[in-house]
C-alpha cells in the first residue's frame, strides 16, 4: 500500500509514484521494461488520482505487469483478464481499468473473452504485448508466430496460420485499434494517451522484443537502416508516405493496397491514400490491418481506427436508473409479497 | 346437477401431454390456485430437454405433478391419484405411477391411429382392458374446446392451444377449485391479445361446466386448507426463492449485487429473475461463457460488489480454476450450482445430487471453501442468505447447492418480514491503521479494500503470497503456513453455524442422514416410522463443509446410520472418512427424486437386518 498522504487538492504525480516496491523480474533487455516505463510516465499526465487506476492481467511474462505498478491490481488466471476486468468496470465504472496481456494470453487461451469485451465496448484499455512467442513457458510458438517458425513445440516449423491481432479486434467491432513498438518510446506514450482518451474499449498492440526466445523478431521495424522502409507512421488526415526519403506511398487498387514509388513519375502524393481514423465503416482500418506483419507492405504504426460508440457500462447504469425512476428504489417488502399472497390465520 | 362431495386429506395430480401442450403452465395454475386456497403442497415439474419434441412421441412427454393437502406436505407424492393425459404417449409414460383405482382423464380426440402408433399401442388402451383397474373419463377435449370457441372463428392452431385450459377447468371443477385467480392471470398474461384472453377463459369455463353438467363424474372432491403456521404465504419455486434470497443478502449487506452468469438448465431462471431486479441495483451480466461469468463476478467482488455466479454442474467444472483463484485471493463470491443429472451433458432437465464431491474437492491444489445445500424450494431463500453471510464475513467463495427438483419445484413460502432479517455487517477498509491487504481479523478474514480508496493501493493475484503484505512469496515455510491458514479459516466456520438439528430422539436404532432435496422424502418416511414406534431419527445437513461441530456426536448416538442420496454415495463416503462411521447407503440416480415409500422400505430393511 502506498505511503502518499491524502490532500484535498490533487497531488501532482510523477512516474515514480506509479512504481511499486516490488523488484521487476523480467529478463535483462526485455521489451517489457520499456512498456512499463512508458505507462508509468504517461499515467501522471492523465489527471486521474492514482487510487482509481486498476491494472488487470492474465498469465505470462507481460502479465506480471500489475505487480510493478503502484495502483490497484489483479494478476488473474490465464486468458481471463478481460473477463475479470469486465466485472470490475461494471461494478465501478468510475475506475480507470487497464488490461495487460500478451499474444498467447490474449489471443490463444483468452481469445474468446478478448473478442467479447471489445464487442461489448466496456471503457477499458487493453495493451497487448505481442512478442510472437510464448516466453514464460519457455519458447513455444504463439498464435501470432509466423508459419514455419521453428520452436521447441514446432521442431519442423509451425503449420498454424497466425492471427493479425488488429484484424481480430476490428472483426470484433473494435472502436479503437492502434499499434506501437516497444523501442519507440515517444510513439508508445502517445498511443497510451490516445487509448485512454478513447471512450470505449481501446486495443493497443505493442510489438515487443523477447530477447531470449524470439530476439530480433521486430528488428526490421526498429533498426535505423531498415525502419524507414518497413514502418508506415499513420497520421490522421495525412497521406500514407514512407521510406528513408519519403519516396514511397500506398495507393488503393479497388480494395487492395499497393506500394508505389513517388520517384517513378507515375504517382504523386496526391494519388496516395489519406489516412482517416474516424471512418465509421471499418473497411479502411481493416485494409491497414492486413498490411500489418505482411512482408509485402510496410507495417502501419499508429491509430488505425478511433470511432466511439456507447459503452457497455453506460448502458448498464442507464437501465438501473431507468428502473429506479420507474419502479422506485428496490423494496424488499414489495418483492417478497409479489404475486398471489394469502394469509393463514 | 348435484354431485356427491368427498373430502380428501390430500391428492396428487399429474398433468401430462406433449411438450408443446402447455402442461407446465396448466400444472402451475392448479398449484397457485391450491396454494391460495390454503393447501400445503409440493410440485414436481418433469419435462424433456427438447423444447418441442415431435408431437405424440414418448420422449416428448412433459409432465407436472402436484401434491396438495390439508396436512403438512413433504413431497410431490410417490404415486398420483389423478392422471390427466392429453395423448396416448402421456398415458403410456405415466400409467405405471398411477395409484390403485386412480382417476384417468384422457383427451379422447388424440387417441387416433397415428398417436397410438407413436405411443406403441397396437390396440387403443381405451378399448381393451389396459385401464380396467382405473376410473377412466374419456373426454373429447379438442372437439369440445373447438365448440366452445366456434363463433370466434379462430385459426385451428389457436383453438388447439386453448385445450389445456379446458382440461384445467375440468380438474378445477373436480377438486372444487376457484377459477378466479386463473382468470385474472389469463387477463394479465395475454393482455396484448384480447382474442387469446377470451379464448382461454372460455375454454377454462367450458371445461369447468363440462364437469358440472355431464353425468360422467359421480363425485367431486374437496381438500380443506392446511393448518400451516400463521402468517402470509406465497407459492414459490426454488429458483425464485434463490434469486430473492441473494438480493436480500446484498441489500442487508449494503452491497450492490453483481451476477455473472451464462444460461444453463436448470439454473437460467435465477438469471432471468435477477435481471428484472434492476431497481435493486442488481447488475446482471450474461457472459460469453461460464469462465467469464465467474471471472466477472470475482472482478466485481474485488471492486466492492457482492459477486455471484449461477450455473449447473458442467458450468462449475469450467469455473474451477477461477474459483481456486477466489480462494487464493480471498474474495467473497457465491457460486450457485443447480445440480442436474451428470456427468457431461447427462440429463439436463432431471435432478441429481452428484456434485457434492465436486463442490468440496473439485479444484486443483488445496482450495477449501464452504459448501451449503438448500433442502426445499422455499429453503433456497434461507440457504442463499446464509451463503452470502459466510462469503462476506470470511472473505471466501462459497458453493451453494440446489438441484433441478428444488429449482423448478414449488411450495408455500411463509413470507418473512424484511425487518426481521439480520443485517450483514460489511466494512470496507478505509484507512490503513496498520493493516495490510492480507492482515487477519479475529476470524482470520483479510480486509476488503475497494479500488478507489486512496493510499490503500495493492495488488492481488494467484501466486502464493506472504501473509499480511500479500506480496509474492515463494518461501516454502510461508506456503505451508498459508495452505493451513486458508484451511483453518474455513474449518473454523463450523463454530459460527447452527448446530445440526435432529428430528426425533437424540439416540436410537437408526439415524437417517440426508442433505439437499431429499429432505421431504426422508422426513415423511421417518415421521411414518416414528408413528409406528420405531426408534428412527432424521438429521439433515445444510452445512456440508465445514459441518457443524455436533455432527460427530449425533452420528455416534445411533446404532445405525442410513444415507439416502441421489448419487452413488458421496455424503456416505464423506461421513465414513471424516467420522469413521459405518454408513449404510441408499442410492438412486433415476433423475427423479426419492419416493417416501422407497426410503420407508429401506428403513424397515435396515431395522430388520
Interface residues (C-beta under 8 A of the other chain):
Chain A: X1 X2 X3 X4 X5 X6 X20 X22 X49 X50 X51 X52 X54 X55 X56 X66 X67 X69 X70 X71 X72 X73 X74 X75 X76 X77 X80 X83 X84 X85 X86 X87 X88 X89 X90 X91 X92 X94 X95 X112 X113 X116 X316 X319 X320 X322 X323 X324 X326 X327 X328 X329 X330 X332 X333 X335 X336 X337 X338 X339 X340 X341 X342 X343 X344 X345
Chain B: X32 X35 X36 X38 X181 X225 X228 X229 X230 X231 X232 X233 X234 X235 X244 X247 X248 X251 X256 X258 X260 X277 X278 X279 X280 X281 X282 X283 X285 X287 X288 X289 X291 X292 X295 X296 X297 X298 X299 X300 X301 X302 X303 X304 X305 X307 X321 X322 X325 X329 X415 X416 X417 X418 X421 X432 X436 X437 X450 X451 X452 X453 X454 X455 X456 X457 X458 X459 X460 X461 X462 X463 X471 X472
